[in-house]
Amino acid sequence: MPTDAAQLTLAQKASLVTGSSFWSTQPIPDAGVASVTMTDGPHGVRRQQQGTDHLGLHHAEPATCFPPAVAVGSSWSAEVAARVGAALAVESRALGVGVLLGPGINIKRSPLGGRNFEYYSEDPLLSGELASAYVRALQAGGVGASLKHFAANDQETDRMTISSDVDERTLREVHLSAFERVVTDAAPATVMCSYNRINGVYASENHWLLTEVLREEWGYEGAVVSDWGAVRDRVRSLEAGLDLAMPGPQGLQAQAIVDAVESGRLDVAVVDRAAERVLGLQRWQPDAASAFDVDAHHELARELAAECAVLLRNDGEVLPLAGGSRILVTGEFAIDPRYQGGGSSHVNATRVDAPFEGIEAFGAARGCEVRFERGFDSADTATADALRDAAVAAAAEADVAIVFAGNPESEESEGFDRTRLELAAEQVLLIREVAAAAPRTVVVLANGGVVSLEGWHDEVDAILEGFLLGQGGGHALAELLFGVVSPSGRLAETIPLRLEDTPSHLTFPGEQGHVRYAEGVMVGYRHYTTVGAPVRYPFGHGLGYTRFATSDVVVTATGPDAIAVEVTVANVGELAGKHVVQLYLHTDAGPVRRPARVLAAFTKVALDPGTSTRVRLELDRRVLAYWDVELHRFVVATGDYTVQLCADAVTVLDQATIALEGDGIVAGLTLQSTVGEWIAHPVAGPEIVNALMALSAAAGSQAQAADIDLSAGIPDIVGLMPMVQLVHLSGGGLDGDHLLALAAGPALPHPSA
Ligand code: GLC
C-alpha cells in the first residue's frame, strides 16, 4: 500500500477522493489500495448487496436493530452507548462494512424534528458524552465511525438547501459543541458534512467549518465525507476540506478535479491532502470470516432497551403490575410495535419483540389474565369507533388497562418534519375513553420525538415513555411493566405543555431558504429554566421503582478553570435500580447572558437496596466557559460558579458556590465599548469626564467636573453610548487613539483617589 498519495497518479488520486460505488471507495489494486465499504448506522447495519439507496427503501441484509439514539440518549448511560457501539462493530465486520455511518449528534432544537429519533438530546454535553462512548467502542471493535451531520442540520424541511443562520456563540456553545467533544475525545474515522448551508455557505464547501474549525482548531486528522449527494462543486468542496464525495460513481467529478489541476485552478497539494486522508481509511477493513451471534445480540438489544425507557408518571404506584391482575392491553403498537425510525437508518431487523407477547408471558407466570383489543388501526380509521368501543368494554372488566400509543412512521422520519405535537385524535380518544372505564390506566408511548401529553395526562395513572427502543423493546417494556427491571431512563428532551412554548417555535422550520436560530444558546431546558416557563416534564426527569438519596456533596476547584464534585448516592428503597447523578452549573460570570443552568456532568450508578457509593465528577472548562465573540475563543470568566445537584433540570437537590480565577481575561476596551465602560477605567475615565464637562459648558451648562459624582455614574443616555460616538461629538476634545493608548497602558491610580 503506498505510504503517501504522491506515489499515485493524478487520475488515481482524483478517483480516490470520489466514491467508486454507492457504498464504497475506489480500489487501486496495482497500488495496493483496497476499496473501503461504508454504510448506515447508526443503530443497526443497513448493508445492501443489491439495490442501493440512502433512504432505507431497498432491501438490506438482516441485522440487529439496537435502540436508536433517542432511546440511548434517554438511558443517560455511556455504558449503554458503548455496548451498542461494540456490538455494531461485530455486525459491521460480519457484513463486510469498514465504516459505519453514525452516530448522529445534531441537537433537538424543535420537538418537530423528523430525525429526532436518530439524535441523542437537546443538550450538547449529553449528546457528546454518549456519542464519544459509542465511537470509542465501535472503533475499538475495528470499525470506523462517521460523526454526523456536521453541522446545524437540525431539521428535515429543505435540508438539502436551507441555510441555518446561527450566531457564532450559539454555534460554538451548542451546535458545534458535541462535535468538538467527540472529535477531541474519540477521534472518529470520518466526519460527515451535512447537506445544508451554515450562514449561507454549504457545509460541503465551508472552509471555515471543515478546515479552520475542524482541522486547525480541533486538530482533526480523519477524513471528511459528504452526506450522500451533498457535494455541488467538487473542486470548491476539495478546497474547503471535503475529502471524500459520496456516493459514487462520480466520474465527472473526478475528471473535474484532473481538469482543475491541469488548468492550474487547483493546487495538486489539495488533492494530495484529501487522498492522504482517504488512504487513512484503509485501516478499516472487515475480516472476511467474521460472523455475529443473532440470538445473543437480540438479548443484548432487549437488555439495553430496558435501560432506556422513561417512567414519567406512576400515580398510586400502579406499576409494577400486580400478580393476579386482569389486564387489558390495547393499541396496535402492542402487537405491531414502532421500534425504529424511517429513512437511511432503517434496519432489516433479525426479529422484533411485540410488547403483547411479553406481557402475556410475564402475566401468565404471575397468574394474570391478559386480554388484547386493537383499539385503533392507523391504516384504517373507518374502523376506529368499533375498535374503540370494544376496547372500552374490555377495559371496564379489567383491573388495569394498558394503552399503547405513539407516532406512526408516516408521521416522523428522515426527509420530513412533524407538523404537530399531539397524538392522533383517535389515539387520544381511545386513551380517554379507556381511562374513563378502567379502574387504573397505564399509557405506553412509542415515538421518535416527544409528544404532547395534554388533554389526557391527568386522566391516566401511569405513563411509560418508550420512545423507539429497537427490536428488543417489546420484551423490555414487558419487563418494565412487571418490575422485572426498574425503569432508569431520564428525559433527554423536554416535554413541553404547548408547541408554542418551545424556544424555536417562531423560527422553525424557517422561510425562504433560511432558518434563524433566534433562540441562541437557549435551546430546550436552557430556555424554560431561564424564563421560568412551566413544562409538562423537564429534561432529566424520570421515575423508578425504588428510591435514591444523595448526600455529602463536596465541590472543589481543581484549577483556575476546573471543578471536581463528589456525591454519595444511596439506594434507600426495596428494589435494585439505577440512578442518574445530574450536575448543573449556574453562573453570571462574564459579559454575556448565561442560561439559568446548563448540564455540567452526569453519571449513572447501579445499586442494590441498602447500598451506597460515592462518585466523583469533573466539570471541564468547556462546560464552565462562554464563547467570547470579541476574542473569538472560549473564556472561563473570573467569578462565582454554583454547582447544582439536580433530580432534573428544574429540581435542585443541593448546591455549592465556588469562586474561580478563570482565565484572568479582562475584555479590552475598544471604541465600540460604552462610555460607561470607559469612565470606569482609572486613567482614561477622568479625561473623559473633563471632556464631557467641556462639552456641557460649551452647551451653556454651569456644571463643573467636580460636580460629577463618578460613584453615581453618569446618565445612561451617555453611559450606554459607544465611545466612538462621543469622540465624534467631542469635536476634537477626545482623541480615540490617545484613549486606546491609555486603556492599553498601566492603569495608574486615579489622581483623585
Ligand atoms: C442520508 C442521510 C445520512 C446517511 C446517508 C447515507 O441522506 O442524511 O445520515 O448516512 O444519506 O445513507
Residues whose N, C-alpha, C, O or C-beta is under 5 A from the ligand:
A	BS01	GLC	D40 D53 H54 L101 D227 W228 S344
